[in-house]
Every structure is written in C-alpha cells, then in structure tokens.
Amino acid sequence: MPASSFTPRRATAAVTDALDDTRVVLVNGARQAGKSTLVRAVAGARAAEWRDLDLPQDRQSALADPVGFVAFDGLTVIDEIQRAPDLLLAIKATVDADPSPGRFLLTGSSRLLALRDLPDTLPGRMETIELWPFSQGEIDSAPDGFIDAAFRLGAALRHESGLTRAEYADRIVRGGLPEAVSRTDPRRRGRFFDSYVQNLIDREVRQLVQIEQAPQLSTLIRLLAARSGTLVPPGSLESELQLSRPTIARYMGLLEEVFLIKRIPGWSRNLGTRATQSSKLVFVDSGIAARLLALDAHALRRPGMPFGPLLEGFVLSELARQLTWSDTLADLYHYRDQSRAEVDAVLENRRGQVVGIEVKAASTVKTDDFTGLRRLADKLGDDFIVGIVLYTGTATLPFGPKLRAVPVSALWQLAP
C-alpha cells in the first residue's frame, strides 16, 4: 500500500487504526523523529513482544534464526527493521499462515522499499506510515490548516501576524525534531544536530551501501545545506566534490532514503514532462540545514546570510507535512518555465486546481515578487485558485486579482 505520512503527535491514531485491519504496519521516518516512542505508546496497550535490532544480541538472533525470531502468537514489535531486512521473508511466511490483523509493528529509519537487498516488500500485507518531525502547529498547538484554507477561500484568505523576522529565524534553526525542540540552549541543540548527522552517515547510510568516499559524503551534505530550496542537478557538484555525476546522484538518493533531504518535483500540465523536470531540494528538518551552515538565529539575520533559501526550505517542508493530514488531496511541486519564471511551490488538487506560493524573507513585498505567479495564472486560467507570496511582514495585502501577500505564520495559524 502507498505510504501515509504523519507527524509524531498525529500518528498514534493512524498506527492504532492500521493495526486493527492490517497484518503488518511499518512506521518509517527520520531518525529521532519519535518512531520508537510512538510504537511503545501503541504497543503498551497490547501484549506485545519487543525486538530491538539496534541491540547486537537481537540483531545476531535475527540473522541466525529469522523464523524463530518472529515466532510469536501476538503482536511483535521490531525496531529498526532495516538492520535485518531478510526478516521480511520470515514475516511474510508467518502472516500468510495466519492472516490475522495486528501481527507485526515495525519501525525503520530508511525508506524500506528502496533497500537494494530487500527480499520482499510484503505487497498487500503491509501498511506504511511515514513519520515526520513536529510541524510548527504541533509545537504551538495551532491549527495547521493553511492548505485547506487556501483552496477553500482562495483570494478571500486573510491572516494577520505578530511574528518578527527574528522569531522566524528562531523557528528555522530549531526545526522540528523532538529532541532539538526540547533543547532550549542553542549550544546543546547544536551538539545534538552534529551527532545526528554523523550518526546518520556512520549508521544509516553505511548500512544501506558501501560508501567509497565517506569524507566527500560529509562535504556533499554541507553543500546541499547551502543549496536548500534550490534546484541541485548532480552535475553541478562534480568539480567541488571531485566525484562523478552518477556517484553524486547515488549519494543524493541515499540521503533521501534516510529522510535527510526531500526533492520536490517540477510541475507541468504535461504529466509525461513532469518526470523530466529538475527537482528542488529541501532538508526534511530546517534546523539541521542551519547547523550544517554554522548558523544560529542571530547570524542567520545578518546581511548576506542565506535567510531566504532556508526560509523557503522551511516553508516547503511545512507544506509537505501538512499535506499528509489536510482534507484537500493535493501534491506539491515547484514551477520553472523556459523563460526562467519561477514559483517556489505549486499545490495541485485532484481536480487540477492550483495554489501557487512564493516565499520571501523580506518584511515588505513588491509587485515584481508576483512575476512567476502571474505567469502561472496566465497559463492556468480558471484553474488558478490564488497566488500567495508568503513573507515576514504582519498583514495580508492585495496585489491584483487572485494575488495576495500573506505572513508566513499563516502556514500553521490558519484554521482549515
């Protein structure tokens, strides 16, 4: 089944419901996003057998006797299943023999279906739930209803904000990983991010594939952080990394598999063309990107610092989170035409209607900031619902038919 995605506080009901009617449930997502905590909370209400493949003895047992490792009549929880993917064959045999729902609850820190040595993906037997870091609305106990409101209200959307550029910078460098959110001391938060990235390379990436150039991988991650919110063709990094384009493309794929980065595809009315459009890169967590660039909230606000690209990545990541629970079924793209007119985010619903979004770090907006949105509106006609420039100012302002400047905080403060 296709993956459903949630953030930690929204996922408990989804996992519980999935266990009630599915044989195998996989909770997949970034390391430290709260998967084990979530699974413990769900499994605590059931007589579950717990296996942790981060523990050497559990991992060795799984490798030595996979059939015996999963031989339990009730719910079996297996944490970090990507460390022993051959277990899926034993799980498949077990659930085929007894198709009762709620047999296995798995967690993974890699996109399991992308593992190269995966023996079987349990088609028709497993539901996958992807877990994101906290959204800003979850952190603030706010509605997180921007996408539904934008499609419902169009140009009638209104929002006033009291947030300053300094407060937006604070949110960018904090990100949404639960451990980072809980650390109010910037130095302690920074140490967490440093160890997070290093552990991701040492444990997750090295497990997926043999890395020939580990130092270059660390350099690649920093280069990608500097390009967050931009188009990053692998060939553009060849000279800086002294690596071939195929190797860079493979490494970027690995970083997406372990939920460090996300690539936003290009939008086109021609479905066949979409597959060939260049993707825009964002970090799943903006706090990691800021730390890789050695930026705290104060430094980020200085002239010449990449406030704009990091704010764009922050917004795109929040939109991607929100799409996983919004009532509006839509997909996230970016737009760039042959004349290089661009729109940072294109949300298209199943009826082909579109909301276009530009992101500006400035607290004021100019007419020229709507150039790409006007181009998109001309292309779409009646299917263009509204074009929004999200900015760090405080008021909603009109800039023509179906064009509005709206404070960034509308992302999480608007009700659906």
C-alpha positions, 0 to 999 in steps of 0.5 A: 500500500502507498505510504501515509505520512504523519507527524509524531503527535498525529500518528498514534491514531493512524498506527492504532487504526492500521493495526486493527485491519492490517497484518503488518504496519511499518512506521518509517521516518527520520531518525529521532523523529519519535518512531520508537516512542510512538510504537511503545505508546501503541504497543503498551496497550497490547501484549506485545513482544519487543525486538530491538535490532539496534541491540547486537544480541537481537540483531545476531538472533535475527540473522541466525534464526529469522523464523524463530525470531518472529515466532510469536502468537501476538503482536511483535514489535521490531525496531529498526527493521532495516538492520535485518531486512531478510526478516521480511521473508520470515514475516511474510511466511508467518502472516500468510499462515495466519492472516490475522490483523495486528501481527507485526509493528515495525519501525525503520529509519530508511525508506524500506522499499528502496533497500537494494537487498530487500527480499520482499516488500510484503505487497498487500500485507503491509501498511506504511506510515511515514513519520515526520518531525513536529510541524510548527502547529504541533509545537504551538498547538495551532491549527495547521490548516493553511492548505485547506484554507487556501483552496477553500477561500482562495483570494478571500484568505486573510491572516494577520501576524505578530511574528518578527523576522527574528522569531522566524529565524528562531523557528528555522534553526530549531526545526522540528525534531523532538529532541532539538525542540526540547533543547532550549540552549542553542549550544546543546541543540547544536551538539545534538544536530552534529551527532545526528548527522554523523550518526546518520552517515556512520549508521544509516547510510553505511548500512544501506551501501558501501560508501567509497568516499565517506569524507566527500559524503560529509562535504556533499551534505554541507553543500546541499545545506547551502543549496536548500530550496534550490534546484541541485542537478548532480552535475553541478557538484562534480568539480567541488566534490571531485566525484562523478555525476552518477556517484553524486546522484547515488549519494543524493538518493541515499540521503533521501532514503534516510529522510535527510533531504526531500526533492520536490518535483517540477510541475507541468500540465504535461504529466509525461514532462513532469518526470523530466523536470529538475527537482528542488531540494529541501532538508526534511528538518530546517534546523539541521540545514542551519547547523550544517551552515554554522548558523544560529538565529542571530547570524542567520539575520545578518546581511548576506546570510542565506535567510531566504533559501532556508526560509523557503526550505522551511516553508516547503517542508511545512507544506509537505507535512501538512499535506499528509493530514489536510482534507484537500488531496493535493501534491506539491511541486515547484514551477520553472518555465523556459523563460526562467519564471519561477514559483517556489511551490505549486499545490495541485488538487485532484481536480487540477486546481492550483495554489501557487506560493512564493516565499520571501524573507523580506518584511515588505513585498513588491509587485515584481515578487508576483512575476512567476505567479502571474505567469502561472495564472496566465497559463492556468486560467480558471484553474488558478485558485490564488497566488500567495507570496508568503513573507515576514511582514504582519498583514495580508495585502492585495496585489491584483486579482487572485494575488495576495501577500500573506505572513508566513505564520499563516502556514500553521495559524490558519484554521482549515 
